[in-house]
Amino acid sequence: RLSRRGRTIIFSIHQPRYSIFKLFDSLTLLASGKVLYHGPAKQALEYFSSIGYECEPFNNPADFFLDVINGDSTAVAANKEDRRPVDTGKVAEDNVDSSVVDALHQKYLSSSLYQSTKEALRKVELGQGSKQRVSKQEHEITYANGFLTQLYWVSKRSLKNLIRNPQASVAQIAVTVILALVVGAIFFGVKLDRSGIQNRVGSLFFVTTNQCFSSVSAIELFIRDKKLFV
């Protein structure tokens, strides 16, 4: 419903089931930084079948693709027995078989899907090259929204967090009121003489120091939300 309203939705699915996978329009398979397939999702099984990797009956296509890339499928095992590659002593990262990845990548580069994608990208590059050159300042990476917009949404989010967690706000208010009463009781009735001036300087120093140390607690917010932001 949100996407139909014109919003862009980005989310992650871990090994989607077939009922979800069949909703995909485009599919891109990557391994070790190499493209193994890029094209319509409905043609993926046909493509892998054409290069010798047949999906077993009743198997989930998403699981089948992962098995092929990781070298765990029966088709890959059969190819390994036929080829018997020489062990070079290199360790594949993330349990990905480098020989299988290289073979799939080379087959993709020689496929019609790659050629059509390359041709489409070439047309885009030619279209961009025909346009007039813009200034370097326009090429600089900048934020999509201005500072005021960012400040508004971040402040709104922080306000919602405060409203949804009133315990922390109540505790902060209680501590502030108690400290105010303590400081007020200590410096209550200060006289208007030399000693009174020194006492007022001491009270101002105490209040300023207390405010500075209380602001340090805001660092906790950055530490807690840093992982979420990244």
C-alpha positions in Angstrom: 0.0 0.0 0.0 2.8 2.4 0.8 4.6 1.7 -2.5 1.4 2.4 -4.5 1.3 5.8 -2.9 4.6 6.6 -4.6 7.0 5.8 -1.8 10.2 3.8 -2.3 10.4 0.8 0.0 13.8 -0.8 0.8 13.8 -4.0 2.9 15.7 -7.3 3.3 14.3 -10.8 2.8 16.2 -13.8 4.1 15.7 -16.7 1.7 12.2 -15.8 0.5 9.7 -18.5 -0.1 8.4 -19.2 -3.6 5.1 -17.2 -3.1 7.3 -14.1 -2.4 10.0 -14.9 -5.0 7.5 -15.1 -7.9 6.5 -11.5 -7.2 10.0 -10.3 -8.1 10.3 -8.4 -11.4 14.1 -8.3 -11.7 16.8 -10.5 -10.2 20.5 -9.8 -9.7 22.8 -12.5 -8.3 26.2 -11.4 -6.9 29.1 -13.3 -5.4 32.5 -12.1 -4.4 31.8 -8.8 -6.2 30.9 -10.4 -9.5 27.6 -10.5 -11.3 26.3 -14.0 -11.9 22.9 -13.1 -13.3 21.0 -9.9 -14.0 17.6 -10.0 -15.7 14.0 -10.9 -15.4 13.3 -13.1 -12.3 11.0 -15.4 -14.3 13.8 -16.2 -16.8 16.4 -17.0 -14.1 15.5 -20.7 -13.9 15.6 -21.0 -17.7 19.0 -19.3 -17.8 20.5 -21.6 -15.2 19.1 -24.6 -17.0 20.7 -23.5 -20.3 24.1 -23.4 -18.6 23.8 -26.8 -17.0 22.3 -26.1 -13.6 18.9 -27.8 -13.4 16.6 -26.9 -10.5 15.3 -30.0 -8.7 11.6 -30.6 -8.6 9.7 -28.9 -5.7 12.8 -26.9 -4.8 12.5 -23.2 -4.0 14.3 -21.1 -6.8 15.7 -18.7 -4.2 17.3 -21.6 -2.3 18.4 -23.2 -5.6 20.3 -20.0 -6.6 22.0 -19.8 -3.2 23.0 -23.4 -3.4 24.5 -23.0 -6.9 26.5 -19.9 -5.8 27.7 -21.6 -2.7 28.6 -24.8 -4.5 26.1 -26.9 -2.5 23.7 -28.0 -5.2 23.7 -31.4 -6.8 24.4 -29.9 -10.2 27.5 -28.1 -8.9 28.6 -31.3 -7.2 28.3 -33.3 -10.5 30.3 -30.6 -12.4 33.0 -30.7 -9.7 33.4 -34.5 -10.1 33.7 -34.1 -13.9 36.1 -31.2 -13.8 38.2 -32.1 -10.7 39.9 -28.7 -10.4 43.4 -28.5 -8.9 43.5 -27.1 -5.4 45.5 -23.8 -5.4 45.5 -23.5 -1.6 43.4 -20.3 -1.7 40.6 -20.0 0.9 37.2 -18.8 -0.5 35.5 -16.1 1.5 32.0 -16.5 3.1 31.9 -20.2 2.1 31.6 -19.2 -1.6 33.4 -21.5 -4.1 35.6 -19.2 -6.2 35.8 -21.7 -9.1 32.0 -21.9 -9.3 31.7 -18.1 -9.1 34.3 -17.5 -11.8 32.6 -20.1 -14.1 29.1 -18.6 -13.6 30.5 -15.1 -14.1 32.2 -16.0 -17.4 29.0 -17.7 -18.6 27.0 -14.6 -17.7 29.5 -12.3 -19.6 28.9 -14.4 -22.7 25.2 -14.5 -22.4 22.6 -12.4 -24.4 21.4 -10.9 -21.1 24.7 -9.3 -20.4 24.9 -8.0 -24.0 21.4 -6.4 -23.8 22.3 -4.8 -20.4 25.5 -3.5 -21.8 23.7 -2.0 -24.8 21.2 -0.3 -22.6 23.9 1.2 -20.4 25.8 2.4 -23.5 22.7 4.2 -24.7 22.3 5.9 -21.3 26.0 6.9 -21.4 25.6 8.4 -24.9 22.5 10.3 -23.8 24.3 11.8 -20.8 27.3 12.7 -23.0 25.2 14.6 -25.4 23.9 16.9 -22.6 25.8 20.1 -21.9 28.4 19.9 -19.2 27.4 21.3 -15.9 29.5 23.1 -13.4 31.7 21.1 -10.9 29.6 22.5 -8.1 26.5 20.7 -9.4 28.4 17.4 -9.4 29.3 17.7 -5.7 27.5 15.2 -3.5 25.0 16.9 -1.3 22.0 16.0 0.9 18.7 15.4 -0.7 17.0 17.7 1.8 18.1 20.9 3.4 19.3 21.5 7.0 16.0 22.8 8.2 14.2 19.7 6.9 16.7 17.4 8.5 16.4 19.3 11.8 12.6 19.1 11.7 12.4 15.3 11.2 15.2 14.5 13.6 13.6 16.7 16.3 10.2 15.2 15.6 11.7 11.7 16.0 13.4 12.6 19.2 10.2 14.2 20.6 8.3 11.0 19.8 10.9 8.9 21.6 10.6 11.2 24.6 6.8 10.9 24.6 6.8 7.1 24.2 9.3 6.7 27.1 8.0 9.1 29.7 9.9 7.4 32.5 13.3 8.8 31.4 11.8 12.3 31.1 10.2 12.1 34.6 13.4 11.0 36.1 15.4 13.9 34.5 12.8 16.4 35.7 12.9 15.0 39.2 16.7 15.1 39.3 16.7 18.7 38.0 14.1 19.8 40.6 16.0 18.2 43.5 19.3 19.8 42.5 17.6 23.1 42.1 16.2 22.9 45.6 19.6 21.8 47.0 21.5 24.7 45.3 18.7 27.1 46.3 18.9 26.0 49.9 22.7 26.3 50.1 22.8 29.8 48.6 19.5 31.1 50.0 19.6 34.5 51.6 23.0 35.6 50.3 23.8 39.1 51.4 24.7 42.0 49.2 28.4 42.4 50.2 31.8 41.1 49.2 31.2 37.6 50.6 27.8 37.6 48.9 29.5 38.3 45.5 31.9 35.3 46.1 28.9 33.1 47.0 27.1 34.1 43.9 30.2 33.3 41.8 30.3 29.9 43.5 26.7 29.2 42.8 27.0 30.2 39.1 30.1 27.9 38.8 28.2 25.0 40.4 25.2 25.4 38.2 27.3 25.7 35.0 29.3 22.6 35.9 26.2 20.7 36.7 24.6 21.6 33.3 27.8 20.6 31.4 28.0 17.2 33.1 24.3 16.6 32.6 24.7 17.3 28.9 27.2 14.5 28.6 24.4 12.0 29.0 23.3 12.9 25.4 26.4 10.9 24.2 24.5 7.8 25.2 21.9 8.6 22.5 24.6 8.7 19.8 26.1 5.4 21.0 22.7 3.7 21.1 21.4 5.0 17.8 24.7 4.7 15.9 24.2 1.1 14.8 20.7 1.8 13.7 21.8 4.8 11.7 24.6 2.9 10.0 
